[in-house]
């Protein structure tokens, strides 16, 4: 277990040393503060602090930007090892390929968690400073639920990107496909929501915020439990494809 922790730490340091590591934090903070300024300036400050924070962290608000930034930063976790030729050095270690790849994935998950936690903190703090601490229809718990939903949303798409990076061994296609899936999601949902079989598609289940406030499901038979089960199946599928490919591929 200790050796696996060392592998995760090593992967984290690799990410930390990249110039792009801190850029998403800066962009997210700047976006949240700038949006709060615009809303306060042109809407007369009608929102409460928690209402603004919820808008900031949810996928229907600014949270989707976090997903896109996470895809850009983490897409090369495996692909860059191939393009830079360091994959051979990585695989001569005593650890198995499965353990090495798992350490990369865990480091990616930790990075996503820090991004979501950072945006949550910045959104709540900015909302309280800009719009005050009056309690409205949205509570801190609602904001936290929105952040958790965005965390799940981001993990799903980043895992998909992680798999594509393994399959293609190239950062460009991984980023392109990951971002394309995020951008096309709303369009696909609108086009296919009329069909009952679409409830099994990733796009119809990935945004858990649709169940907030007891809202009815877009398709009969769908529920929060159903969507979570479907997402678990997709995550296991993406990881299985990625790990099997990485384990069997010849890197000579």
C-alpha positions in Angstrom: 0.0 0.0 0.0 2.9 2.3 0.8 4.5 1.7 -2.6 1.2 2.5 -4.3 1.0 5.8 -2.3 4.5 6.6 -3.5 3.4 6.0 -7.1 0.4 8.3 -6.6 2.6 11.0 -5.1 5.1 10.7 -7.9 2.3 11.2 -10.5 1.0 14.1 -8.5 4.4 15.7 -8.6 4.5 15.2 -12.4 1.3 17.1 -12.7 2.3 19.8 -10.2 5.5 20.6 -12.1 3.6 21.3 -15.3 3.0 25.0 -16.2 -0.7 24.2 -16.8 -1.3 22.8 -13.3 -2.3 26.1 -11.6 -3.9 27.7 -14.6 -7.4 26.1 -14.1 -7.5 27.4 -10.5 -6.7 30.9 -11.6 -9.2 30.8 -14.5 -12.0 29.4 -12.3 -11.3 32.0 -9.6 -11.2 34.8 -12.2 -14.4 33.6 -13.8 -16.3 33.4 -10.5 -15.2 36.8 -9.3 -15.9 38.5 -12.7 -19.3 36.9 -13.0 -20.2 38.1 -9.5 -19.1 41.6 -10.4 -21.2 41.6 -13.5 -24.3 40.3 -11.8 -24.0 42.8 -8.9 -23.3 45.7 -11.3 -26.1 45.0 -13.8 -28.8 43.1 -11.8 -28.8 45.3 -8.7 -27.5 42.6 -6.4 -30.9 40.7 -6.3 -29.3 37.3 -5.6 -28.2 35.9 -2.3 -24.7 34.7 -1.7 -25.7 31.0 -1.8 -27.8 31.5 -4.9 -24.8 32.8 -6.7 -22.6 30.0 -5.4 -25.0 27.4 -6.6 -25.0 29.0 -10.1 -21.2 28.9 -10.0 -20.7 25.3 -9.1 -23.4 23.5 -10.9 -23.0 22.0 -14.4 -25.9 24.1 -15.6 -24.0 27.2 -14.5 -20.3 27.7 -14.6 -19.4 24.2 -13.4 -19.1 22.8 -17.0 -16.1 25.1 -17.5 -14.4 23.2 -14.7 -15.0 19.9 -16.5 -13.5 21.3 -19.8 -10.4 22.6 -17.9 -10.0 19.2 -16.1 -10.1 17.4 -19.4 -7.4 19.6 -20.9 -5.0 19.2 -18.0 -5.5 15.5 -17.3 -5.8 14.2 -20.9 -2.1 13.6 -21.3 -1.7 11.6 -18.1 -0.9 8.5 -20.2 -0.6 9.8 -23.7 2.3 12.1 -23.0 4.3 9.2 -21.5 4.1 7.6 -25.0 4.8 10.8 -27.0 7.8 11.7 -24.8 9.1 8.1 -24.8 9.1 7.9 -21.0 6.6 5.0 -21.0 9.4 2.4 -21.3 11.2 3.8 -18.3 7.9 3.8 -16.3 7.2 0.1 -17.1 10.6 -1.2 -16.1 9.7 -0.6 -12.4 8.9 -3.5 -10.2 5.2 -2.5 -10.1 2.7 -4.0 -12.4 1.2 -2.1 -15.3 -2.2 -2.2 -13.6 -0.7 -0.6 -10.5 1.1 2.1 -12.4 -2.0 3.0 -14.4 -4.1 3.0 -11.3 -1.7 5.4 -9.6 -2.1 7.8 -12.6 -5.9 7.6 -12.4 -6.0 8.2 -8.6 -3.8 11.3 -9.1 -6.2 12.5 -11.7 -9.1 12.0 -9.4 -7.4 13.9 -6.6 -6.7 16.8 -9.0 -10.4 16.9 -9.9 -11.4 16.8 -6.3 -9.1 19.8 -5.5 -10.6 21.8 -8.4 -14.2 21.2 -7.3 -13.3 22.0 -3.7 -11.5 25.1 -4.7 -14.3 26.4 -6.9 -16.8 25.6 -4.1 -14.8 27.7 -1.6 -14.3 30.6 -4.0 -17.9 30.6 -5.1 -19.3 30.6 -1.5 -16.8 33.2 -0.3 -17.3 35.5 -3.4 -21.1 35.1 -3.1 -21.1 36.0 0.6 -18.9 39.1 0.1 -20.7 40.3 -3.0 -24.3 39.6 -2.3 -24.4 39.3 1.5 -25.2 36.5 4.0 -29.0 36.7 3.7 -30.6 33.2 3.6 -32.9 32.7 0.7 -34.3 29.6 -1.1 -30.8 28.2 -1.5 -28.8 26.9 1.4 -25.2 25.9 1.8 -26.3 22.3 1.6 -27.8 23.0 -1.8 -24.5 24.5 -3.0 -22.6 21.4 -1.6 -25.0 19.1 -3.5 -24.4 21.1 -6.7 -20.6 20.7 -6.2 -20.9 17.0 -5.6 -23.0 16.6 -8.8 -20.4 18.5 -10.7 -17.7 16.3 -9.2 -19.4 13.2 -10.5 -20.0 14.9 -13.9 -16.4 15.8 -14.2 -15.1 12.4 -13.1 -17.2 10.6 -15.8 -16.0 12.8 -18.6 -12.4 12.8 -17.4 -12.5 9.0 -17.1 -13.7 8.8 -20.7 -10.9 11.1 -21.8 -8.4 9.0 -19.8 -9.5 5.9 -21.7 -9.3 7.7 -25.1 -5.8 8.9 -24.2 -4.8 5.2 -23.5 -6.3 4.0 -26.8 -4.9 6.7 -29.0 -1.7 7.4 -27.2 -2.1 11.0 -28.2 -3.2 14.0 -26.1 -4.9 15.9 -29.0 -7.6 13.3 -29.8 -8.2 12.7 -26.1 -8.9 16.4 -25.4 -10.9 16.8 -28.6 -13.1 13.8 -28.0 -13.6 14.7 -24.3 -14.5 18.3 -25.0 -16.8 17.3 -27.9 -18.7 14.9 -25.7 -19.3 17.6 -23.1 -20.3 20.2 -25.7 -22.7 17.9 -27.5 -24.3 16.6 -24.4 -27.2 19.0 -24.2 -28.0 18.7 -27.9 -28.1 14.9 -27.7 -30.3 15.0 -24.7 -32.8 17.3 -26.5 -32.8 15.1 -29.6 -33.1 11.7 -27.9 -35.0 12.3 -24.7 -38.3 11.4 -26.5 -37.1 7.8 -26.9 -37.4 5.4 -23.9 -34.3 3.5 -24.8 -32.2 6.7 -24.5 -32.3 6.4 -20.7 -29.5 4.0 -21.0 -27.2 6.4 -22.7 -24.4 8.2 -20.8 -25.6 11.7 -21.8 -29.0 11.2 -20.2 -27.6 10.2 -16.9 -24.4 12.1 -16.4 -25.9 15.3 -15.0 -27.3 14.4 -11.6 -28.5 17.9 -10.9 -31.7 17.1 -12.9 -32.9 15.4 -9.7 -32.3 18.4 -7.5 -35.4 19.6 -5.6 -37.4 16.5 -6.3 -37.7 17.3 -10.0 -39.3 14.6 -12.2 -37.0 12.5 -14.4 -36.8 13.4 -18.1 -37.8 9.8 -19.1 -40.2 7.5 -17.2 -38.3 4.8 -15.3 -35.3 7.1 -14.5 -34.4 8.0 -11.0 -31.3 9.1 -9.1 -30.5 5.5 -8.2 -30.9 4.4 -11.8 -28.6 7.2 -13.1 -26.0 6.4 -10.5 -26.1 2.7 -11.4 -25.8 3.6 -15.1 -22.8 5.9 -14.4 -21.1 3.2 -12.4 -21.5 0.8 -15.4 -20.0 3.3 -17.8 -17.1 4.1 -15.5 -16.3 0.4 -15.1 -16.5 0.0 -18.8 -14.2 2.9 -19.5 -11.7 1.8 -16.9 -11.9 -1.9 -18.1 -11.1 -0.9 -21.7 -8.3 1.4 -20.6 -6.7 -1.0 -18.2 -6.9 -4.0 -20.5 -5.5 -2.0 -23.4 -2.6 -0.6 -21.3 -1.8 -4.0 -19.9 -1.7 -5.8 -23.2 -0.2 -3.2 -25.5 3.4 -3.6 -26.7 5.4 -0.5 -26.1 8.7 -1.7 -27.5 
